[in-house]
Amino acid sequence: MNGAPPPAAEPAAGSRANVAARTAIWTGVALGAAATATVAFFIVRAMWKKRPPDETSERIQTLIDEANRLIRTLEEKK
C-alpha cells in the first residue's frame, strides 16, 4: 500500500485508432447533415411560389419609364 506508484501506462495504439475512427464518423455525420440541409434549402427555394405582379408596382414602373423618356427627350432638345 505504501509502495511506489505503478509506472504510468502508455496509451495503447488501439485507443488512438479508436479516437480517429470516432472523429471520422462524426465528421461524416456532420457533412451528411450539412448536405441534407443544403439540398432541403434548394428544394424549398425552387418550390417557393413567386408573388404575382402587383398592379401598383407595374403602374409605378410605367410612370418611371415615362418620366425617363421625357427627360431624354428634353435633353435631346437642348
C-alpha positions as CSV (number, residue, x, y, z in Angstrom):
1,M,0.0,0.0,0.0
2,N,2.7,2.4,0.8
3,G,4.9,1.3,-2.0
4,A,5.9,3.2,-5.1
5,P,3.2,4.1,-7.5
6,P,2.9,1.9,-10.6
7,P,4.6,3.1,-13.7
8,A,2.5,5.2,-16.0
9,A,1.0,3.1,-18.7
10,E,1.4,4.5,-22.2
11,P,-1.8,4.8,-24.2
12,A,-2.3,1.9,-26.4
13,A,-2.2,2.3,-30.2
14,G,-5.7,0.8,-30.4
15,S,-7.2,3.7,-28.4
16,R,-5.7,6.2,-30.9
17,A,-7.2,4.4,-33.8
18,N,-10.5,4.4,-31.9
19,V,-10.4,8.1,-31.5
20,A,-9.6,8.6,-35.2
21,A,-12.5,6.3,-36.1
22,R,-14.9,8.2,-33.9
23,T,-13.7,11.5,-35.3
24,A,-14.1,10.2,-38.9
25,I,-17.6,9.0,-38.1
26,W,-18.7,12.3,-36.5
27,T,-17.1,14.3,-39.4
28,G,-19.1,12.1,-41.8
29,V,-22.3,12.7,-39.8
30,A,-21.7,16.5,-39.8
31,L,-21.0,16.6,-43.6
32,G,-24.1,14.5,-44.2
33,A,-26.3,16.8,-42.1
34,A,-24.9,19.9,-44.0
35,A,-25.5,18.3,-47.4
36,T,-29.1,17.4,-46.3
37,A,-29.7,20.9,-45.2
38,T,-28.3,22.3,-48.4
39,V,-30.5,20.1,-50.6
40,A,-33.6,20.9,-48.5
41,F,-32.9,24.6,-48.8
42,F,-32.7,24.4,-52.6
43,I,-35.8,22.3,-52.9
44,V,-37.8,24.7,-50.7
45,R,-36.4,27.6,-52.7
46,A,-37.4,26.1,-56.0
47,M,-40.9,25.3,-54.8
48,W,-41.5,28.7,-53.2
49,K,-44.3,30.4,-55.0
50,K,-43.5,33.6,-56.7
51,R,-45.7,36.6,-56.0
52,P,-48.0,37.6,-58.8
53,P,-47.1,41.0,-60.3
54,D,-48.6,43.9,-58.3
55,E,-50.7,46.3,-60.2
56,T,-49.4,49.3,-58.2
57,S,-45.8,48.3,-58.8
58,E,-46.5,47.9,-62.5
59,R,-48.1,51.3,-62.6
60,I,-45.2,52.9,-60.8
61,Q,-42.7,51.3,-63.1
62,T,-44.7,52.6,-66.1
63,L,-44.6,56.2,-64.7
64,I,-40.9,55.9,-64.1
65,D,-40.3,54.7,-67.6
66,E,-42.4,57.6,-69.0
67,A,-40.5,60.1,-66.8
68,N,-37.2,58.8,-68.1
69,R,-38.4,59.0,-71.7
70,L,-39.5,62.7,-71.1
71,I,-36.1,63.5,-69.5
72,R,-34.3,62.0,-72.5
73,T,-36.5,64.0,-74.9
74,L,-35.8,67.2,-73.0
75,E,-32.0,66.5,-73.0
76,E,-32.1,65.9,-76.8
77,K,-33.8,69.2,-77.4
78,K,-31.1,71.1,-75.5
